[in-house]
């Protein structure tokens, strides 16, 4: 324990400390998912990981700090998944194809959503924690906004979204909404399908604008004249 405290003080990170930290994070995730963030103590995390309180405090000051380490790992994973899925088109952005790739790989883990939701409620009651959580959430939006901004000169976004930052906010809001539904119905396949529909609608004005000139009706939607009632038909 003294060795780990010295490492924390000097900023050195050994393989042993990396393993200890990883085991604490894994154990905390399992306990948070099973019991809820607000109902877990440091002692329970230590017991699940097989470590003492000293090992915990040599890596984390509080459970909040531990959660943010978990959140950072997941946020960075999701941001990387999104960035990789959007990177395949070069400067152009094939929105339907990119949306397909994003929704196919995006992390939709029920245990993580439970933990994140518990912590969101906790953060809502603590302004300092809420601010830190907002900063972490902003990382995901930046990853999406950066990719959309690079494509902006080649692939227009719907005018209502104004810019890449606004589009990124809309994408994350859609993700939040779908994951809330997922928490209730536990249907991952339906969540992916619904998210795909929402993102396509958001980023393409809900359709494929190249099919028809703007403000002109789609000919396939026009009524067939032979099926129209005559002027003498009864109402």
Buried (B, 14 or more C-beta within 10 A) or exposed (E): EEEBEEBBEEEEEEEEBEEBBEBBBEBBBBBBBBEBBEEBEBEBBBEBBEBEEEBBBBBBEEBBEBBBBBBEEBBBEBBEBBBEBBEEBEEEBBBEEBBBBBBEBBEBBBEBBBBBBBBBEBBEEEEEBBEBBEEBBBBBBBBBBBBBBBBBEEBEBBEEBEEBBBBBBBBBEBBEEBBEBBEEEEEEEEBBEBBBBBBBBBBBBEEEEEEBEEEEEEEEEEEEEEEEEEEEEEE
